[in-house]
Amino acid sequence: MNAREFNYLNTIFDRSEDGLMICDARGRILKMNRAAERLNGIKACEVVGKDVRALVQEGQINRSATQEVIETLRQVSLVQTTPRSGVTLLVTGTPVFNADNEILYVVVNERDISLIEDMKRELAQVRQESQKMRDELTELTLLELKNNHIVAQSSSMKQTLRLAMKLARIDSSNILIQGESGTGKGLLAKFIHANSLWSKKSFIQINCAALPENLLEAELFGYERGAFTGARESGKAGLFELAAGGTLFLDEIGELSLGVQAKLLKYLDDHEIMPVGGTRAKKIDCSIIAATNRNLDQRTLKHQFRLDLLHRLNTFTLFIPPLRDRPEDILELTATCLKKYNKRYNRRTYIGYKAYEALKSYAFPGNVRELINIIKQAVVMCDRRFLDDYIIRATENLRPRVTTVASFAGDASLSEKLNRIEYEMLIQAVGRCRTTREAAVFLGISQPTVVRKLKKHGMTMEKQTV
């Protein structure tokens, strides 16, 4: 190579925007260009002739590509930090072999990737801001949930819906919703399903308190041909199969018998069901949401609910506060219901301050369901457009009354007095409960006893919906 060619190559080496270094087979630095000086924050005269290992030991670089090339006999790429210059480098060391396949030199190429790192940080920041905007949009969505029949003006209900939205986004299963009867556990379950990855599939729900054990088991898990007397000849698919790929909502989960609880636990463990009368398990994949107004911890202590099933069901627990603890929602629900039933029944009724105060001070043992019924009855039954007097009377009549022996006629017998107390308690149960099973829980007696006493007093349970 003549002098002209050498100067030509040396100029290219020195003017390269990438840092370039040449090291010998022992790791000593032979040559360094200007870009390498700038990127590493050092002068060539300071390091030429030094072993790259010494640079690592002195803390001038954190890793050496040259060292790793010599150790591995192959090309190495790594990210290197340089404290002096404060930049991050992508360093590639390439071995140059002789005819005997021995390393003669290591050519090191360095490229500043600090800009890329800055862009990554900026991208992460943009993503955080984007997530913040999505969260803010979610907040706005929560305020517009009236379109989905859910009102959330109170901070406690907003927090419940935030958690529900989060669980829906991460596609979580085994969610337990707790709350008093009438608080809207079914609506919250539908809200989770509608915002989850399962939303395009079926949402199947069942009230576990509505059917006796043998029928409930057949409904949930299905049955094979001839499984029991009266069974379809072709058999029947259960609700688990119908909910495959979607969501199965088990309302009143606390009313399940121990036998059905065991089968449900098996599904939660291995996602397999065994139809009634079947011999082969079926693989089913669906999201499970359960709800209850019972204290499951107490039921486990009484051996009425399996502790292992409770642990599987309450992986994620949501609590819906009672309506009496969120007065902001009472006002918003009242306005929403009034608008809804005015439109449905072609009325133009309205409510004043006194009615709102009466509703706010009422305990609402039946929660949202009871409020809806009060407003609906007022719109339909009141002849006047101004509903305050009707609603005030309705809430006063629904307030718990203490019945004493002195409140009856002095000549009434003990049997008559007990009969009157029984009648009044049944009136309360009919007003607050949807089924005889719910009434049994409310009154603390058995379901057959409820049926018998309703018949005795000429009363019926009218099925109501939220």
C-alpha positions as CSV (number, residue, x, y, z in Angstrom):
1,M,0.0,0.0,0.0
2,N,1.5,3.3,-1.1
3,A,1.4,6.5,1.0
4,R,-1.4,8.0,-1.0
5,E,-3.7,5.0,-0.4
6,F,-2.7,4.9,3.3
7,N,-3.6,8.6,3.7
8,Y,-6.9,8.0,1.9
9,L,-7.9,5.1,4.2
10,N,-6.7,7.0,7.3
11,T,-8.9,10.0,6.3
12,I,-11.9,7.8,5.9
13,F,-11.1,6.2,9.3
14,D,-10.7,9.5,11.1
15,R,-13.7,11.3,9.5
16,S,-16.3,8.5,10.1
17,E,-19.3,9.6,12.2
18,D,-19.2,6.2,14.0
19,G,-16.5,5.6,16.6
20,L,-13.9,3.2,15.3
21,M,-11.1,1.5,17.3
22,I,-8.6,-1.2,16.4
23,C,-7.2,-3.5,19.0
24,D,-4.6,-6.3,18.8
25,A,-5.1,-9.9,19.8
26,R,-4.3,-9.2,23.4
27,G,-6.8,-6.4,23.7
28,R,-4.5,-3.4,23.5
29,I,-5.8,-0.3,21.7
30,L,-3.8,0.4,18.5
31,K,-5.9,3.2,16.9
32,M,-8.9,5.3,17.7
33,N,-10.7,7.9,15.5
34,R,-12.0,11.3,16.5
35,A,-15.6,10.1,16.8
36,A,-14.5,7.4,19.3
37,E,-12.7,10.1,21.3
38,R,-15.8,12.2,21.3
39,L,-18.2,9.4,22.1
40,N,-16.0,8.0,25.0
41,G,-14.9,11.4,26.3
42,I,-11.3,10.5,26.2
43,K,-8.2,11.3,24.0
44,A,-6.5,8.7,21.8
45,C,-3.2,9.6,23.4
46,E,-4.6,8.7,26.8
47,V,-5.5,5.1,25.8
48,V,-3.6,3.9,22.8
49,G,-1.4,1.1,24.0
50,K,-3.6,0.4,27.0
51,D,-5.4,-2.9,27.6
52,V,-9.2,-2.5,27.3
53,R,-9.6,-4.4,30.5
54,A,-7.9,-1.5,32.3
55,L,-10.5,0.9,30.9
56,V,-13.2,-1.3,32.5
57,Q,-11.3,-1.5,35.8
58,E,-10.9,2.3,35.9
59,G,-14.6,2.8,35.3
60,Q,-14.2,4.6,32.0
61,I,-16.5,2.0,30.3
62,N,-18.8,-0.6,31.9
63,R,-18.2,-3.4,29.4
64,S,-15.6,-4.2,26.7
65,A,-16.7,-5.7,23.4
66,T,-13.0,-6.3,22.5
67,Q,-12.6,-8.4,25.6
68,E,-15.7,-10.5,24.9
69,V,-14.6,-11.0,21.2
70,I,-11.2,-12.4,22.4
71,E,-12.9,-14.7,24.8
72,T,-15.6,-16.0,22.4
73,L,-13.8,-15.8,19.1
74,R,-16.9,-14.3,17.5
75,Q,-18.5,-11.0,16.7
76,V,-20.1,-9.4,19.8
77,S,-22.6,-6.5,20.1
78,L,-23.5,-4.9,23.3
79,V,-24.7,-1.7,24.9
80,Q,-22.0,0.3,26.7
81,T,-22.2,3.3,29.0
82,T,-19.5,5.8,29.1
83,P,-19.4,7.9,32.3
84,R,-17.1,10.6,30.9
85,S,-19.3,11.6,28.0
86,G,-22.6,10.5,29.5
87,V,-23.8,8.8,26.3
88,T,-25.0,5.3,25.6
89,L,-23.3,3.4,22.8
90,L,-24.1,0.4,20.7
91,V,-20.7,-1.3,20.4
92,T,-19.9,-4.1,17.9
93,G,-16.6,-5.9,18.0
94,T,-15.6,-7.9,14.9
95,P,-12.6,-10.3,15.0
96,V,-10.1,-10.3,12.1
97,F,-8.4,-13.8,11.7
98,N,-5.2,-14.9,10.1
99,A,-4.7,-18.0,7.9
100,D,-4.4,-20.2,11.0
101,N,-7.8,-18.9,12.3
102,E,-6.1,-16.9,15.1
103,I,-7.2,-13.4,16.0
104,L,-5.0,-10.7,14.6
105,Y,-7.1,-7.6,15.3
106,V,-10.5,-6.6,16.7
107,V,-12.3,-3.8,14.9
108,V,-14.7,-2.0,17.2
109,N,-17.6,0.1,15.8
110,E,-19.4,2.5,18.2
111,R,-22.7,4.2,17.5
112,D,-24.4,6.7,19.8
113,I,-27.9,5.4,20.7
114,S,-28.6,8.0,23.4
115,L,-31.1,9.6,20.9
116,I,-32.8,6.2,20.6
117,E,-32.9,5.9,24.4
118,D,-34.3,9.4,24.6
119,M,-36.9,8.5,22.0
120,K,-37.8,5.4,24.1
121,R,-38.2,7.5,27.2
122,E,-40.4,10.0,25.3
123,L,-42.4,7.1,23.9
124,A,-42.9,5.7,27.4
125,Q,-44.0,9.2,28.5
126,V,-46.4,9.5,25.6
127,R,-47.8,6.1,26.5
128,Q,-48.3,7.2,30.1
129,E,-50.0,10.3,29.0
130,S,-52.2,8.3,26.6
131,Q,-53.1,5.9,29.4
132,K,-53.9,9.0,31.5
133,M,-56.2,10.3,28.8
134,R,-57.9,6.9,28.5
135,D,-58.4,6.9,32.3
136,E,-59.9,10.3,32.0
137,L,-62.2,9.2,29.2
138,T,-63.1,6.3,31.5
139,E,-64.0,8.8,34.1
140,L,-66.3,10.5,31.6
141,T,-67.7,7.2,30.6
142,L,-68.5,6.4,34.3
143,L,-70.4,9.7,34.5
144,E,-72.5,8.6,31.4
145,L,-73.3,5.1,32.7
146,K,-76.9,6.1,33.0
147,N,-77.2,4.8,29.4
148,N,-76.2,1.4,30.7
149,H,-78.6,1.7,33.6
150,I,-75.8,2.2,36.2
151,V,-75.6,5.5,38.1
152,A,-72.3,6.4,39.8
153,Q,-72.3,9.9,41.2
154,S,-71.0,8.9,44.7
155,S,-67.2,8.3,45.2
156,S,-67.8,4.8,46.6
157,M,-69.7,3.7,43.5
158,K,-67.2,5.3,41.2
159,Q,-64.4,3.4,42.8
160,T,-66.3,0.1,42.5
161,L,-66.8,0.8,38.8
162,R,-63.2,1.8,38.3
163,L,-62.2,-1.6,39.8
164,A,-64.8,-3.4,37.6
165,M,-63.4,-1.7,34.5
166,K,-59.9,-2.7,35.4
167,L,-60.9,-6.3,35.9
168,A,-62.7,-6.3,32.6
169,R,-59.7,-4.9,30.8
170,I,-57.3,-7.5,32.2
171,D,-59.8,-10.2,31.2
172,S,-59.9,-11.6,34.8
173,S,-62.2,-14.4,35.8
174,N,-63.4,-15.7,39.2
175,I,-64.9,-12.4,40.3
176,L,-67.1,-12.2,43.4
177,I,-69.6,-9.3,43.7
178,Q,-70.9,-8.7,47.2
179,G,-73.7,-6.4,48.2
180,E,-77.2,-6.2,49.7
181,S,-80.2,-7.4,47.7
182,G,-81.3,-4.9,45.1
183,T,-78.0,-3.0,44.8
184,G,-77.5,-4.0,41.2
185,K,-75.0,-6.9,41.3
186,G,-76.5,-8.3,38.0
187,L,-76.0,-5.0,36.2
188,L,-72.4,-4.8,37.4
189,A,-71.7,-8.3,36.1
190,K,-73.1,-7.3,32.7
191,F,-71.0,-4.1,32.8
192,I,-67.8,-6.2,33.3
193,H,-68.8,-8.6,30.5
194,A,-69.6,-5.8,28.1
195,N,-66.2,-4.2,28.6
196,S,-64.2,-7.5,28.5
197,L,-62.6,-9.6,25.7
198,W,-65.6,-11.9,26.2
199,S,-68.1,-9.2,25.2
200,K,-69.0,-10.6,21.8
201,K,-69.8,-14.0,23.3
202,S,-72.8,-15.0,25.5
203,F,-73.6,-13.6,28.9
204,I,-75.5,-16.4,30.7
205,Q,-77.0,-15.9,34.2
206,I,-78.8,-18.0,36.7
207,N,-80.2,-17.3,40.2
208,C,-78.9,-20.2,42.2
209,A,-81.6,-19.7,44.8
210,A,-84.4,-20.1,42.3
211,L,-84.1,-23.9,41.7
212,P,-83.9,-27.0,43.9
213,E,-80.6,-28.8,44.0
214,N,-81.3,-31.5,41.5
215,L,-82.7,-29.1,38.9
216,L,-80.0,-26.6,39.4
217,E,-77.3,-29.2,38.9
218,A,-78.9,-30.2,35.6
219,E,-79.3,-26.6,34.5
220,L,-75.6,-25.8,35.2
221,F,-73.9,-28.9,34.0
222,G,-76.5,-30.4,31.6
223,Y,-77.5,-34.0,31.4
224,E,-77.1,-37.0,29.2
225,R,-79.9,-39.0,27.6
226,G,-81.9,-40.9,30.2
227,A,-80.1,-39.3,33.1
228,F,-83.3,-39.1,35.2
229,T,-87.0,-39.6,34.8
230,G,-88.5,-36.9,32.6
231,A,-85.1,-36.0,31.0
232,R,-85.1,-35.3,27.3
233,E,-84.2,-38.2,25.1
234,S,-81.5,-36.2,23.4
235,G,-80.1,-34.9,26.7
236,K,-79.5,-31.2,27.3
237,A,-76.5,-28.8,27.3
238,G,-75.9,-27.0,30.5
239,L,-75.4,-23.3,31.1
240,F,-71.6,-23.8,31.3
241,E,-71.7,-25.1,27.7
242,L,-74.0,-22.2,26.6
243,A,-71.6,-19.7,28.2
244,A,-68.5,-21.2,26.5
245,G,-66.2,-18.4,25.4
246,G,-68.4,-15.9,27.3
247,T,-69.5,-15.2,30.8
248,L,-71.5,-17.3,33.3
249,F,-73.0,-15.2,36.1
250,L,-74.0,-17.1,39.2
251,D,-76.3,-14.9,41.2
252,E,-77.0,-15.8,44.9
253,I,-74.0,-18.2,44.9
254,G,-74.3,-18.5,48.7
255,E,-77.5,-20.6,48.2
256,L,-75.7,-23.4,46.4
257,S,-75.9,-26.8,48.0
258,L,-72.6,-28.5,49.1
259,G,-73.0,-31.1,46.3
260,V,-73.2,-28.5,43.6
261,Q,-70.5,-26.5,45.3
262,A,-68.1,-29.5,44.9
263,K,-68.8,-29.7,41.1
264,L,-68.4,-26.0,40.7
265,L,-65.0,-26.2,42.5
266,K,-63.9,-28.9,40.2
267,Y,-64.7,-26.8,37.2
268,L,-62.8,-23.8,38.6
269,D,-59.8,-26.2,39.2
270,D,-59.6,-27.9,35.8
271,H,-62.2,-26.2,33.6
272,E,-64.0,-29.5,33.0
273,I,-67.7,-30.3,33.7
274,M,-69.4,-33.6,34.1
275,P,-73.0,-33.7,32.9
276,V,-75.6,-35.4,35.1
277,G,-75.6,-39.1,34.1
278,G,-72.4,-38.6,32.0
279,T,-69.2,-40.6,31.9
280,R,-66.9,-38.3,30.1
281,A,-65.9,-34.8,31.2
282,K,-66.2,-31.8,28.9
283,K,-63.7,-29.1,28.6
284,I,-65.3,-25.7,28.9
285,D,-63.6,-22.2,29.0
286,C,-65.7,-19.3,30.3
287,S,-65.4,-16.4,32.6
288,I,-67.1,-16.9,36.0
289,I,-68.7,-14.0,37.9
290,A,-70.5,-14.8,41.2
291,A,-72.7,-12.6,43.4
292,T,-74.2,-12.9,46.8
293,N,-75.8,-10.9,49.5
294,R,-74.8,-13.4,52.2
295,N,-71.8,-13.4,54.4
296,L,-69.9,-16.3,53.0
297,D,-67.2,-16.2,55.7
298,Q,-69.9,-16.9,58.3
299,R,-71.4,-19.6,56.1
300,T,-68.1,-21.3,55.9
301,L,-67.8,-21.3,59.7
302,K,-71.2,-23.0,59.8
303,H,-70.1,-25.5,57.2
304,Q,-72.7,-24.3,54.8
305,F,-70.2,-23.1,52.2
306,R,-66.9,-24.6,51.2
307,L,-63.9,-22.6,52.2
308,D,-61.8,-23.9,49.2
309,L,-64.6,-22.7,46.9
310,L,-64.7,-19.3,48.6
311,H,-61.0,-18.9,48.0
312,R,-61.3,-19.8,44.3
313,L,-64.3,-17.5,43.8
314,N,-63.0,-14.4,45.5
315,T,-59.8,-14.0,43.6
316,F,-61.2,-10.5,42.8
317,T,-63.9,-9.1,45.0
318,L,-66.1,-6.1,44.3
319,F,-68.4,-4.6,46.9
320,I,-71.5,-2.5,45.9
321,P,-72.3,-0.2,48.8
322,P,-76.0,0.0,49.9
323,L,-78.0,2.9,48.5
324,R,-78.4,4.5,51.9
325,D,-74.6,5.1,52.0
326,R,-74.6,7.0,48.7
327,P,-77.1,9.8,48.8
328,E,-75.7,11.4,45.6
329,D,-76.8,8.3,43.7
330,I,-80.3,8.5,45.2
331,L,-80.8,11.9,43.6
332,E,-79.4,10.9,40.3
333,L,-81.3,7.6,40.2
334,T,-84.5,9.4,41.0
335,A,-84.0,11.9,38.2
336,T,-83.2,9.0,35.8
337,C,-86.2,6.9,36.8
338,L,-88.5,9.9,36.6
339,K,-87.4,10.6,33.1
340,K,-87.7,7.0,32.1
341,Y,-91.2,6.4,33.4
342,N,-92.5,9.8,32.3
343,K,-91.5,8.8,28.7
344,R,-92.9,5.3,29.1
345,Y,-96.3,6.3,30.5
346,N,-96.6,9.6,28.6
347,R,-96.6,11.7,31.8
348,R,-94.9,15.0,32.7
349,T,-94.5,14.6,36.4
350,Y,-91.8,16.2,38.5
351,I,-90.4,16.1,42.0
352,G,-89.5,18.9,44.4
353,Y,-87.0,19.5,47.2
354,K,-89.2,17.9,50.0
355,A,-89.5,14.6,48.1
356,Y,-85.8,14.5,47.5
357,E,-85.2,15.0,51.2
358,A,-87.6,12.3,52.1
359,L,-85.9,9.9,49.7
360,K,-82.4,10.8,51.1
361,S,-83.5,10.2,54.7
362,Y,-85.1,6.9,53.9
363,A,-83.0,3.8,54.6
364,F,-84.0,1.8,51.4
365,P,-83.7,-1.7,52.7
366,G,-84.5,-2.9,49.2
367,N,-81.9,-0.6,47.7
368,V,-82.1,0.5,44.1
369,R,-84.9,-2.0,43.3
370,E,-87.0,-0.4,46.0
371,L,-86.3,3.2,44.8
372,I,-87.2,2.3,41.2
373,N,-90.5,0.8,42.4
374,I,-91.4,3.9,44.5
375,I,-90.8,6.2,41.5
376,K,-92.6,4.0,39.1
377,Q,-95.6,3.7,41.3
378,A,-95.6,7.5,41.9
379,V,-95.6,8.2,38.2
380,V,-98.3,5.7,37.4
381,M,-100.6,6.0,40.5
382,C,-100.4,9.7,41.4
383,D,-103.1,11.8,39.6
384,R,-101.1,15.0,40.1
385,R,-98.0,16.1,38.2
386,F,-96.3,17.1,41.4
387,L,-95.3,13.9,43.1
388,D,-93.9,15.2,46.4
389,D,-96.9,14.3,48.7
390,Y,-97.3,10.9,47.2
391,I,-93.6,10.0,47.6
392,I,-93.4,11.4,51.1
393,R,-96.4,9.3,52.1
394,A,-94.9,6.2,50.4
395,T,-91.6,6.5,52.2
396,E,-93.4,7.1,55.6
397,N,-95.5,4.0,55.1
398,L,-92.5,1.9,54.2
399,R,-90.5,3.0,57.3
400,P,-90.1,0.1,59.8
401,R,-92.7,0.3,62.5
402,V,-92.3,-1.2,66.0
403,T,-95.4,-3.3,66.7
404,T,-96.2,-3.8,70.4
405,V,-99.0,-5.6,72.2
406,A,-100.3,-2.2,73.3
407,S,-100.9,-1.2,69.7
408,F,-103.7,-3.8,69.4
409,A,-107.2,-3.7,70.9
410,G,-107.1,-4.5,74.6
411,D,-109.4,-7.4,74.1
412,A,-107.4,-9.1,71.3
413,S,-106.2,-12.6,72.1
414,L,-102.6,-13.7,71.9
415,S,-103.3,-15.6,68.8
416,E,-104.8,-12.5,67.1
417,K,-101.9,-10.4,68.1
418,L,-99.3,-12.9,66.8
419,N,-101.3,-13.2,63.6
420,R,-101.3,-9.5,63.1
421,I,-97.5,-9.3,63.6
422,E,-97.0,-12.2,61.2
423,Y,-99.2,-10.4,58.6
424,E,-97.2,-7.1,58.9
425,M,-93.9,-8.9,58.5
426,L,-95.1,-10.7,55.4
427,I,-96.2,-7.4,54.0
428,Q,-92.6,-6.1,54.4
429,A,-91.2,-9.3,52.9
430,V,-93.4,-9.0,49.8
431,G,-92.4,-5.4,49.3
432,R,-88.7,-6.1,49.6
433,C,-88.1,-9.5,48.1
434,R,-88.6,-11.0,44.7
435,T,-88.9,-14.7,45.5
436,T,-90.1,-16.8,48.3
437,R,-86.5,-18.0,48.8
438,E,-85.4,-14.3,49.4
439,A,-88.4,-13.8,51.7
440,A,-87.3,-16.9,53.7
441,V,-83.9,-15.4,54.2
442,F,-85.4,-12.0,55.1
443,L,-87.8,-13.5,57.7
444,G,-85.4,-16.2,59.0
445,I,-87.7,-19.1,58.2
446,S,-87.8,-21.9,55.6
447,Q,-89.1,-21.4,52.1
448,P,-92.0,-23.9,52.5
449,T,-93.1,-22.0,55.6
450,V,-93.1,-18.7,53.7
451,V,-95.3,-20.3,51.0
452,R,-97.7,-21.7,53.6
453,K,-98.1,-18.4,55.5
454,L,-98.6,-16.4,52.3
455,K,-101.4,-18.7,51.3
456,K,-102.8,-18.4,54.8
457,H,-103.0,-14.6,54.5
458,G,-104.1,-14.6,50.9
459,M,-100.9,-13.0,49.6
460,T,-98.6,-13.8,46.7
461,M,-95.0,-12.9,45.8
462,E,-95.0,-10.8,42.7
463,K,-91.8,-11.2,40.7
464,Q,-90.1,-7.8,40.3
465,T,-87.1,-6.7,38.2
466,V,-84.5,-4.0,38.6
